[in-house]
Amino acid sequence: MPLEFKLPDLGEGIHEGEIVEVLVSEGDQVEDGTLVLLVETDKATTEVPSPVAGVVKEIRVKPGDVVKVGQVMMVFDRADEKGEPGEEPSREDKKQPSGEGEEETPSGKDQGEEEEKNKGKKKETPKEKEKEEDTGKEPSEGDKKEAREKAGTSGKPPQEGPVPAAPSTRRLARELGVDLRQVTASGPGGRVMPEDVQAFARKGEEAAGEKEEPTVPKKISRDEKEAVGEEEGVKEPSMEEEAVERVALRSVRKATARRMALAWSEIPHVTHQDAADITELEAFRQKAKEKIRAQGGTLSLTVFVLKAVVAALKAFPGFNASIDMDSEEILFRKYYNIGVATDTDRGLVVPVLKNVDRKSLTLLSQELPQLVQRTREGKIDREDVTGGTFTITNIGALGGRAFTPIVNHPQAAILGLAQGRLEPVIKGDLNNYRVVPRLMLPLILGFDHRVVDGADAARFVNMVKESLQDPENLLMVM
């Protein structure tokens, strides 16, 4: 009996997903749990397995399609306990029943006429019929070579069923225009690795270079185009229309657009700015980074900020909360999952470090770069981008003195870091002062004014600033 496979509920707040890749073809036999689709939801790629063992009867989606939860994506013929999936029905099953439940047969007269008509004719078997249709001509070497080129650069036939490969490897294959079914796998269990895809693509480029250069089509002048257009009654597009490229709003950009619009429309944003003197902190970081590197970590400024933020969140719980306007309640989180905004080639993604308050400086210096790298390679899943209670966004590496970060809905606040710079700072008072160079880090706190007030924001930033300015004090809370 056919089974319609619908997009399942992939998590709270997920109503749709974009088809990244279809891993099977119609007619493929699959097992229960075989991966059949890659679906991107809220900036994370989810591998969708087959719900049954059987045969793929129909595929109703293609890469780039946006499907809603509950929408049919595939139809499966489930495996029959009496036979193989997709087995042809027996001759008895194929009989067309009459009104009495028996197969209709021609009457005696009709049967006699039929026998007279076919008398002397040799009955053809299926094999003989197939042989008649075949020309009997052996394909030439040129035909064989052309068939191999059509099958793929490697010259081997496509594999049956889905190809084992990581989402990042599948994305690389799409970008290079490589069919994974043609790639020779070198990974464990027949898994295709990124280097396999790159090697296959290089072979394809070398083969293409050996082929004859295609003839360049004759260029048609604008006047000729206009003349043809006038004759055929076709309106030529204007220069402005020709200069516009339309690109569908999809994937990460679509998720970002939806979330930013929601945050901006629902949250009354207020921003508070200050700067922290991190001169001593930077000296400590430079001194300790080699020791941390020997333990497999990277001691970045963000690692220190994570700890300083958690200490402030514990003192001011309103910034680790969210508001539920339906129930008119504020939800204070007792856990500290900090999102770290990450710039990727697909757009802005915010992976989440879980339980930051329970982790040491060394452990955070190991986990943070690993999480950022997996995010940029597209290897994170939905678990990595959900559950955040507060967000940090750092544009310091790109420059800029200040910006206005948008709160990551439904959170109550976000802390932005701009570029730390050496600046002249005045020490002392009006009667006795001196100007000294200090490394200053701009801090920008965006917050939901429904949950917390401006005075709370000033106190929160002051505590973060004091922690960063006093490395010894900060180490005590780590």
TIMARSE-563750 format. One line per 5 residues: their letters; for each residue x, y, z of N, C-alpha, C. Coordinates in steps of 0.05 Angstrom, whole numbers. Example, Ala and Ser with C-alpha at 12.3 -4.5 7.8 and 13.67 -1.06 7.14 Angstrom:
2
AS> 264/-114/156/246/-90/156/264/-66/156; 257/-45/142/273/-21/143/258/1/157
***
This chain:
478
MPLEF> 17/-24/0/0/0/0/18/25/0; 13/44/-18/30/68/-20/29/84/6; 51/96/14/53/113/37/62/141/29; 46/161/35/54/189/30/72/199/52; 96/207/45/115/217/65/115/247/65
KLPDL> 106/258/88/103/287/91/126/299/107; 131/325/103/152/338/119/144/338/148; 161/324/165/154/322/193/158/348/208; 148/349/232/153/372/250/181/370/260; 198/389/251/227/387/257/235/402/282
GEGIH> 215/413/296/221/428/320/202/451/325; 203/461/349/185/483/356/190/508/339; 169/519/328/172/543/311/180/538/283; 184/513/275/192/507/247/167/500/231; 161/516/211/136/512/195/142/504/167
EGEIV> 167/508/158/174/501/131/204/495/129; 212/484/107/241/478/102/246/479/72; 271/484/65/280/485/37/294/459/30; 286/447/8/299/422/-1/327/429/-11; 347/418/2/375/423/-7/383/402/-27
EVLVS> 376/377/-22/383/356/-41/365/332/-37; 358/319/-60/343/294/-60/363/272/-64; 365/254/-45/386/234/-44/378/207/-58; 353/205/-67/345/180/-80/330/187/-106; 325/167/-122/310/170/-147/286/152/-146
EGDQV> 267/158/-163/243/141/-166/251/113/-175; 241/93/-161/248/65/-166/270/54/-148; 283/72/-133/304/62/-114/291/47/-91; 304/26/-82/296/11/-59/310/22/-35; 295/27/-13/307/39/11/299/23/35
EDGTL> 315/25/56/310/13/81/298/33/100; 286/24/122/276/42/142/300/57/155; 301/83/152/323/99/163/343/108/142; 340/99/117/358/108/95/353/138/91; 375/153/89/372/182/84/361/187/56
VLLVE> 340/203/54/327/208/28/328/237/20; 330/255/40/329/284/34/348/299/53; 358/322/43/371/342/60/353/367/60; 344/375/84/326/398/86/339/419/104; 339/444/95/350/466/111/327/481/125
TDKAT> 330/483/151/310/498/167/325/515/187; 317/541/188/330/559/208/360/557/208; 372/558/184/401/559/181/416/533/187; 402/512/192/415/486/197/404/465/178; 422/448/168/415/427/150/408/402/165
TEVPS> 384/391/159/374/367/172/372/344/152; 383/321/160/382/297/144/356/283/150; 339/278/130/313/266/133/314/237/124; 308/218/142/309/190/134/282/180/124; 283/157/110/258/144/101/243/132/125
PVAGV> 217/136/126/202/125/149/196/95/147; 200/84/123/194/55/118/214/42/100; 213/16/99/228/1/79/210/-4/55; 221/0/31/205/-4/8/218/8/-17; 201/18/-35/210/29/-61/200/57/-64
VKEIR> 217/75/-73/209/103/-78/192/103/-103; 166/107/-99/147/107/-122/145/134/-136; 146/155/-120/142/182/-132/157/202/-115; 171/221/-128/184/244/-115/170/269/-124; 160/284/-104/144/308/-111/159/334/-105
VKPGD> 184/333/-97/200/357/-91/226/356/-107; 239/379/-109/265/381/-121/281/402/-106; 308/401/-109/325/421/-95/315/450/-100; 314/465/-79/305/493/-81/276/497/-73; 260/475/-73/232/477/-65/230/483/-35
VVKVG> 210/500/-28/204/506/0/178/491/6; 180/473/26/157/456/33/147/463/61; 122/461/65/110/466/91/109/440/107; 109/442/134/105/419/150/78/406/144; 79/380/138/54/365/131/51/362/101
QVMMV> 68/376/85/66/373/56/79/348/46; 66/334/27/76/308/16/101/313/0; 123/299/6/148/302/-8/154/278/-26; 146/254/-16/151/229/-31/128/210/-26; 127/190/-44/108/168/-40/124/142/-42
FDRAD> 120/125/-22/135/99/-21/115/76/-25; 125/55/-38/111/29/-38/124/13/-15; 109/8/5/121/-6/28/127/-35/21; 147/-46/35/155/-74/30/132/-92/39; 126/-112/21/105/-131/27/117/-155/41
EKGEP> 104/-164/62/114/-187/77/115/-212/60; 99/-213/38/98/-237/21/119/-236/-1; 130/-213/-6/149/-211/-28/166/-187/-26; 182/-183/-47/200/-160/-47/185/-134/-52; 196/-111/-43/182/-86/-48/180/-81/-78
GEEPS> 156/-72/-86/152/-65/-114/149/-90/-132; 145/-113/-121/142/-138/-137/118/-137/-155; 121/-146/-180/99/-146/-199/77/-164/-189; 52/-157/-192/30/-174/-183/29/-200/-200; 19/-221/-188/17/-247/-202/-3/-246/-224
REDKK> -3/-267/-242/-22/-268/-264/-50/-268/-254; -55/-282/-232/-83/-283/-222/-92/-255/-213; -72/-239/-201/-79/-212/-192/-85/-194/-215; -73/-199/-239/-76/-182/-262/-103/-186/-276; -117/-209/-270/-142/-215/-284/-163/-194/-279
QPSGE> -177/-186/-299/-198/-166/-296/-223/-180/-289; -234/-175/-266/-259/-189/-257/-283/-180/-273; -302/-200/-278/-327/-193/-290/-348/-189/-268; -372/-186/-275/-393/-182/-255/-395/-205/-236; -388/-230/-244/-390/-253/-227/-364/-259/-212
GEEET> -344/-241/-216/-318/-244/-203/-300/-263/-218; -307/-271/-244/-290/-288/-260/-281/-273/-284; -258/-283/-295/-247/-270/-319/-265/-275/-343; -270/-254/-359/-287/-256/-382/-271/-271/-404; -284/-289/-418/-272/-303/-441/-289/-299/-465
PSGKD> -277/-300/-489/-293/-296/-513/-313/-319/-517; -335/-313/-530/-355/-334/-536/-343/-354/-556; -357/-377/-559/-347/-397/-578/-343/-387/-606; -362/-370/-616/-360/-359/-643/-337/-341/-645; -334/-323/-626/-312/-304/-627/-286/-318/-625
QGEEE> -285/-339/-608/-260/-354/-605/-252/-368/-631; -272/-378/-645/-266/-392/-670/-256/-372/-691; -268/-348/-692/-259/-328/-711/-230/-320/-705; -224/-317/-679/-197/-309/-671/-177/-330/-678; -185/-356/-675/-166/-377/-681/-161/-378/-711
EKNKG> -183/-373/-728/-180/-373/-757/-162/-351/-766; -164/-328/-753/-148/-305/-760/-119/-309/-755; -113/-322/-733/-85/-326/-724/-73/-352/-735; -89/-368/-751/-80/-394/-761/-56/-389/-779; -36/-404/-776/-12/-402/-793/8/-382/-783
KKKET> 0/-365/-764/18/-345/-753/34/-357/-730; 60/-351/-730/77/-360/-709/75/-341/-685; 70/-352/-662/68/-335/-638/96/-326/-630; 98/-299/-626/124/-287/-619/127/-288/-589; 151/-297/-580/157/-295/-552/168/-267/-547
PKEKE> 168/-258/-521/179/-231/-515/208/-228/-524; 224/-249/-521/252/-247/-529/255/-243/-559; 238/-258/-575/239/-255/-604/231/-227/-613; 210/-217/-599/201/-190/-606/222/-169/-600; 236/-173/-578/258/-154/-571/280/-156/-591
KEEDT> 285/-181/-600/307/-185/-620/300/-172/-646; 274/-172/-654/265/-159/-679/270/-129/-678; 265/-117/-654/268/-88/-652/298/-81/-652; 315/-99/-643/344/-94/-642/355/-95/-670; 372/-76/-677/384/-76/-704/406/-97/-706
GKEPS> 416/-107/-684/437/-127/-684/464/-115/-690; 466/-89/-692/491/-76/-698/507/-70/-673; 532/-78/-672/549/-73/-648/556/-44/-647; 555/-31/-623/562/-2/-622/592/1/-627; 599/23/-641/627/28/-647/641/39/-623
EGDKK> 668/40/-624/684/50/-602/677/79/-596; 671/95/-617/662/123/-613/636/125/-598; 617/107/-605/592/107/-590/596/100/-561; 614/80/-556/619/72/-529/631/95/-513; 650/109/-526/663/131/-512/643/153/-506
EAREK> 625/159/-525/605/179/-521/586/172/-498; 579/146/-497/562/136/-475/575/140/-448; 602/134/-448/616/137/-422/617/166/-414; 621/184/-433/622/213/-427/595/222/-416; 573/211/-428/546/219/-418/542/208/-389
AGTSG> 553/185/-384/550/173/-357/565/188/-336; 586/202/-344/603/217/-325/632/215/-332; 648/233/-321/676/234/-327/690/209/-320; 682/196/-298/695/172/-290/690/148/-308; 669/149/-324/662/127/-342/649/104/-329
KPPQE> 642/107/-303/628/84/-290/599/90/-287; 582/70/-286/553/74/-284/546/86/-257; 524/101/-255/516/113/-230/510/91/-209; 515/98/-184/508/79/-162/478/79/-157; 470/57/-145/441/55/-138/438/65/-109
GPVPA> 416/79/-104/410/89/-77/426/113/-70; 422/124/-45/435/148/-36/465/144/-32; 481/164/-37/510/163/-33/517/173/-6; 531/157/11/539/167/37/559/190/35; 551/213/46/568/237/46/557/257/65
APSTR> 574/273/77/566/294/96/553/317/81; 535/332/95/522/355/82/542/375/69; 565/379/83/584/398/71/596/387/45; 600/360/44/610/348/20/590/350/-3; 564/347/4/543/349/-16/542/378/-27
RLARE> 545/397/-9/545/425/-17/568/431/-36; 592/421/-29/615/424/-46/610/412/-74; 598/389/-75/592/376/-100/573/392/-117; 553/404/-104/534/421/-119/548/446/-131; 566/458/-114/581/482/-123/599/475/-147
LGVDL> 611/451/-147/629/443/-169/615/429/-192; 589/425/-189/574/411/-210/581/382/-213; 586/369/-191/595/341/-191/572/323/-182; 567/301/-196/548/281/-189/561/261/-170; 552/261/-145/564/244/-125/563/214/-132
RQVTA> 544/206/-148/542/178/-156/565/169/-174; 579/189/-186/601/183/-204/628/183/-190; 628/192/-164/654/196/-150/662/170/-136; 688/164/-138/699/141/-124/704/149/-95; 691/135/-76/693/142/-47/718/130/-35
SGPGG> 731/146/-17/755/137/-3/750/136/27; 727/145/36/722/145/65/712/119/75; 711/117/102/702/91/114/673/85/107; 668/59/101/641/51/94/631/62/68; 649/68/49/641/78/23/632/107/24
RVMPE> 640/122/44/632/150/47/649/168/29; 636/186/14/650/204/-4/661/227/13; 686/233/10/700/254/24/703/279/7; 707/303/19/710/327/3/733/325/-18; 756/313/-10/778/310/-29/771/292/-52
DVQAF> 752/273/-49/743/256/-71/729/274/-92; 712/292/-82/696/309/-99/715/328/-115; 735/339/-100/754/358/-113/770/344/-134; 779/319/-128/795/304/-148/778/298/-173; 753/291/-169/735/285/-191/731/310/-208
ARKGE> 727/333/-195/723/358/-210/748/365/-226; 772/360/-215/796/366/-230/799/349/-255; 791/323/-252/792/305/-275/773/315/-297; 749/325/-288/730/335/-307/740/359/-322; 754/377/-308/766/401/-321/787/393/-341
EAAGE> 804/374/-333/825/365/-352/813/352/-377; 792/336/-373/779/324/-396/766/345/-414; 754/366/-401/741/387/-417/762/403/-433; 786/406/-421/807/421/-435/817/407/-460; 815/380/-461/824/365/-484/804/366/-507
KEEPT> 779/373/-500/758/374/-521/762/398/-539; 750/397/-562/752/418/-582/737/443/-572; 749/466/-576/736/491/-567/710/495/-583; 688/502/-569/663/506/-584/665/531/-601; 650/530/-623/649/553/-641/635/576/-627
VPKKI> 645/600/-631/634/624/-618/610/633/-634; 587/636/-623/564/645/-638/567/674/-647; 556/679/-670/558/706/-681/543/726/-663; 557/748/-656/544/768/-640/525/785/-657; 502/790/-645/482/806/-659/481/833/-647
SRDEK> 483/853/-663/483/881/-653/456/888/-642; 456/910/-626/431/919/-614/411/928/-635; 422/941/-657/404/949/-678/390/926/-692; 406/904/-696/394/880/-708/373/868/-690; 379/867/-663/359/857/-644/334/873/-645
EAVGE> 337/900/-646/313/917/-646/297/913/-672; 312/908/-695/298/904/-720/282/878/-719; 294/857/-708/280/831/-706/257/834/-687; 261/849/-665/239/852/-646/216/866/-658; 221/887/-675/199/902/-688/184/884/-707
EEGVK> 199/867/-722/186/849/-742/168/829/-728; 178/818/-705/163/797/-692/144/808/-671; 144/834/-667/125/845/-648/134/841/-619; 160/836/-615/171/831/-588/182/857/-577; 175/864/-553/184/888/-540/212/883/-528
EPSME> 231/899/-535/258/896/-525/259/908/-496; 271/893/-477/273/904/-450/289/929/-448; 283/947/-430/298/972/-427/324/966/-414; 342/986/-414/368/983/-402/366/979/-372; 346/992/-360/343/988/-331/334/960/-324
EEAVE> 316/948/-341/307/921/-336/330/901/-341; 347/906/-360/369/888/-366/390/889/-343; 391/911/-329/411/915/-308/402/904/-281; 378/892/-280/368/882/-254/369/851/-254; 381/840/-233/382/811/-230/363/803/-207
RVALR> 346/784/-212/327/775/-191/337/749/-179; 340/748/-153/350/724/-139/329/717/-118; 321/692/-118/301/683/-99/311/685/-70; 294/693/-52/300/696/-24/298/668/-11; 321/655/-6/321/627/2/341/623/24
SVRKA> 339/599/35/360/588/54/365/607/77; 390/612/83/398/627/107/388/656/105; 389/667/81/380/695/77/350/698/83; 335/678/75/306/679/80/300/676/110; 315/658/124/311/655/153/319/680/167
TARRM> 341/693/158/350/718/171/330/740/167; 319/742/143/299/763/137/275/760/155; 266/735/158/242/730/173/246/736/203; 269/727/214/274/732/242/280/761/249; 294/775/231/299/803/235/274/820/234
ALAWS> 256/813/215/231/828/213/214/823/238; 214/798/248/199/792/272/210/807/296; 237/807/299/249/820/322/244/850/321; 247/862/298/244/891/295/215/900/299; 196/883/291/168/891/293/157/886/321
EIPHV> 168/867/336/157/860/362/172/872/386; 198/876/382/214/884/405/220/914/404; 213/930/425/220/958/426/250/960/434; 267/964/414/296/964/418/306/989/430; 325/986/449/340/1008/461/369/999/461
THQDA> 387/1018/457/416/1012/456/431/1028/477; 449/1015/491/466/1028/510/495/1022/503; 512/1043/502/540/1040/493/560/1049/514; 583/1036/515/605/1044/532/631/1031/520; 653/1034/534/678/1022/525/693/1011/549
ADITE> 706/988/546/722/976/567/751/978/561; 767/985/581/796/986/578/807/957/582; 815/945/560/824/917/561/854/915/557; 868/935/565/898/935/562/910/912/577; 903/910/603/914/888/620/904/861/611
LEAFR> 879/860/603/867/835/594/882/824/569; 888/842/550/902/834/526/930/825/532; 943/838/552/970/829/560/968/800/572; 948/795/588/944/768/599/938/748/577; 922/756/558/915/737/536/939/729/520
QKAKE> 956/749/513/981/743/498/999/725/514; 999/728/540/1017/711/557/1006/682/559; 980/679/560/968/652/564/960/637/539; 960/650/516/949/637/492/966/613/483; 992/614/487/1008/591/478/1002/566/495
KIRAQ> 998/571/521/991/549/539/964/537/531; 945/554/524/919/544/516/921/530/489; 938/540/471/940/528/445/952/500/447; 970/496/467/982/469/471/961/449/481; 938/460/491/916/442/500/894/440/479
GGTLS> 900/451/455/880/448/433/860/470/432; 865/493/445/846/515/445/856/540/432; 839/559/428/846/586/418/835/606/437; 853/621/450/844/640/470/838/667/457; 814/670/447/805/695/435/792/713/455
LTVFV> 788/738/448/776/758/466/747/749/472; 733/737/453/706/728/457/703/709/480; 724/692/484/723/673/506/721/687/533; 736/709/537/735/724/561/708/738/564; 698/748/542/672/762/542/650/743/550
LKAVV> 651/718/541/631/698/548/629/696/579; 652/694/592/652/691/621/643/717/635; 651/740/625/642/765/637/612/769/634; 601/760/611/572/763/606/556/745/625; 565/720/629/551/702/646/550/713/675
AALKA> 572/724/684/572/736/711/552/759/713; 549/775/692/530/797/692/501/787/690; 497/765/675/470/754/672/460/743/698; 478/732/714/470/721/740/463/744/759; 476/766/757/470/790/773/445/804/764
FPGFN> 440/804/738/417/818/726/401/798/708; 385/781/720/371/759/706/352/769/684; 344/794/685/325/803/664/337/802/636; 364/802/634/377/801/608/380/772/598; 373/753/615/373/725/608/345/714/607
ASIDM> 326/731/599/298/724/600/285/728/572; 259/723/571/243/729/548/215/735/557; 199/748/540/172/756/548/151/741/532; 130/733/546/107/719/534/83/737/536; 77/752/515/55/771/516/28/758/517
DSEEI> 26/733/507/0/719/508/-8/714/537; 11/704/553/5/698/581/12/722/599; 24/743/587/34/766/602/52/758/625; 73/743/617/93/733/636/121/738/625; 140/741/644/168/742/637/181/716/645
LFRKY> 195/703/627/207/677/632/237/681/638; 245/677/663/273/680/671/287/653/668; 306/651/651/321/627/647/342/623/669; 344/598/679/363/591/700/387/577/688; 390/577/662/413/565/648/424/587/630
YNIGV> 449/583/621/463/604/606/474/592/580; 458/593/559/466/584/532/470/609/515; 495/614/508/502/639/495/507/634/465; 492/649/449/495/648/420/518/666/411; 534/657/392/556/673/381/552/677/351
ATDTD> 545/701/343/539/707/315/564/701/298; 560/686/276/582/677/260/578/684/231; 597/697/219/596/704/190/604/680/173; 587/671/155/593/648/138/588/657/109; 596/639/90/592/646/62/562/643/54
RGLVV> 546/632/72/517/630/67/501/652/81; 515/668/98/501/689/112/507/687/142; 493/702/158/497/703/187/483/679/200; 498/664/216/487/641/231/496/644/260; 478/637/279/483/640/307/483/613/321
PVLKN> 506/599/322/508/574/337/508/581/367; 501/561/383/497/566/412/516/548/428; 531/561/446/547/547/466/530/541/490; 527/516/497/508/509/519/523/509/546; 508/517/567/518/516/595/545/529/598
VDRKS> 548/554/589/573/568/590/582/572/619; 564/574/638/571/579/666/585/555/678; 582/531/667/594/507/678/620/500/665; 630/516/646/654/509/631/677/527/638; 701/516/639/725/531/645/734/548/621
LTLLS> 752/566/626/764/582/605/777/564/584; 791/544/593/804/526/574/784/510/557; 763/500/569/743/485/554/729/503/534; 722/528/542/709/546/523/728/553/500; 754/556/505/773/562/484/776/539/464
QELPQ> 768/515/473/768/491/455/742/489/439; 719/493/453/693/488/441/685/511/422; 691/536/429/683/558/412/694/557/384; 720/554/380/730/553/352/720/528/336; 716/506/350/705/482/337/677/487/327
LVQRT> 661/500/344/633/506/337/632/526/314; 649/546/314/650/566/293/658/552/266; 678/535/268/688/521/243/666/503/232; 652/488/249/631/471/239/608/487/227; 604/511/238/583/529/227/590/538/200
REGKI> 615/546/196/623/557/170/625/535/149; 629/510/158/630/488/139/602/476/134; 581/487/148/554/477/144/549/450/157; 564/443/178/562/417/190/546/417/216; 533/439/223/517/441/247/489/430/241
DREDV> 475/422/263/447/414/260/430/433/276; 404/427/277/385/445/290/391/448/320; 402/427/333/408/428/361/429/450/367; 447/455/347/468/474/351/459/503/349; 435/508/338/426/536/334/401/543/350
TGGTF> 393/525/368/369/530/384/376/530/414; 358/542/430/362/541/459/378/564/470; 385/584/454/401/606/464/384/624/483; 398/636/503/385/654/522/396/683/519; 419/686/506/432/712/503/451/710/480
TITNI> 457/732/466/474/731/442/496/751/443; 520/743/433/543/761/430/549/762/400; 553/787/390/561/790/363/586/808/362; 607/799/348/633/813/349/641/820/320; 641/846/313/649/854/286/677/866/286
GALGG> 691/864/310/716/877/313/737/871/292; 737/846/283/757/838/262/753/853/236; 729/862/231/723/876/206/724/906/208; 728/916/233/730/945/237/704/957/247; 704/983/251/680/997/260/681/1004/289
RAFTP> 672/1028/296/672/1037/324/646/1031/338; 625/1028/324/599/1023/337/579/1014/317; 558/1000/326/535/992/309/512/986/327; 489/980/316/465/976/332/455/947/327; 463/928/344/454/901/340/425/897/346
IVNHP> 412/879/331/384/873/335/381/849/353; 363/851/373/359/829/392/350/804/377; 361/781/385/355/756/373/329/745/385; 307/750/373/280/742/383/280/712/389; 269/703/411/254/717/432/270/726/456
QAAIL> 297/727/453/314/735/475/309/764/483; 320/773/505/315/800/515/338/819/509; 362/808/502/385/826/498/407/814/481; 424/831/470/447/823/454/470/842/459; 494/831/462/517/848/466/535/849/441
GLAQG> 540/873/431/557/876/408/585/886/416; 605/875/402/633/884/406/643/896/380; 653/921/381/665/933/358/695/930/360; 710/944/343/739/939/342/753/953/365; 770/937/379/786/948/400/810/964/388
RLEPV> 814/988/398/835/1006/387/850/1020/409; 875/1026/403/891/1043/421/881/1071/419; 874/1083/442/863/1110/443/877/1125/466; 878/1151/463/889/1168/484/868/1170/507; 876/1163/531/858/1164/554/871/1182/575
IKGDL> 854/1199/586/863/1218/607/861/1205/634; 883/1204/649/883/1194/676/887/1217/696; 872/1216/718/875/1237/738/851/1255/739; 855/1281/748/833/1300/749/842/1326/736; 826/1347/739/832/1372/725/858/1385/734
NNYRV> 865/1381/759/889/1393/770/914/1376/765; 910/1350/762/933/1333/759/925/1310/740; 933/1311/716/925/1290/697/948/1284/677; 945/1262/664/964/1254/643/949/1239/622; 959/1239/598/947/1225/575/964/1200/570
VPRLM> 950/1176/570/964/1151/566/949/1135/544; 964/1118/529/952/1101/509/940/1077/522; 914/1071/515/900/1048/526/885/1033/504; 883/1007/506/868/991/487/838/991/496; 821/1004/480/793/1007/488/775/990/470
LPLIL> 756/975/483/738/958/469/709/969/471; 697/978/448/670/988/449/650/965/455; 632/971/474/610/952/481/584/965/475; 567/950/460/540/960/453/519/940/461; 502/947/479/481/929/489/454/937/477
GFDHR> 442/919/462/415/923/452/396/907/469; 374/918/478/356/904/496/327/910/491; 310/893/501/281/894/499/271/911/522; 260/935/516/252/953/537/227/944/551; 213/924/541/190/913/555/199/896/579
VVDGA> 223/886/578/233/868/599/251/882/619; 269/899/609/288/913/626/289/943/619; 299/959/637/300/988/634/328/998/628; 331/1023/621/357/1035/615/376/1034/638; 366/1039/662/384/1038/685/396/1010/689
DAARF> 379/989/684/389/961/686/410/957/665; 406/968/641/426/964/620/452/976/627; 452/1000/639/476/1014/647/491/997/668; 477/987/687/489/970/708/501/944/696; 486/932/678/495/908/665/522/912/650
VNMVK> 523/933/634/547/939/618/570/947/637; 564/961/658/585/969/677/598/944/689; 582/924/696/593/899/707/610/884/687; 601/883/662/617/870/641/643/885/637; 641/911/637/665/928/633/685/924/656
ESLQD> 675/924/681/693/920/704/706/893/703; 692/873/695/704/846/694/726/844/673; 722/857/650/742/856/629/766/874/636; 762/895/652/784/913/659/801/902/681; 791/882/696/806/870/718/809/840/714
PENLL> 830/831/700/833/803/693/833/785/718; 845/794/740/846/777/764/818/772/774; 801/793/775/774/790/784/758/772/765; 763/775/739/749/759/719/757/729/722; 782/724/727/791/696/731/778/683/755
MVM> 770/699/774/757/688/798/729/676/792; 716/688/772/689/679/765/690/657/743; 714/649/735/717/629/714/719/601/726
***
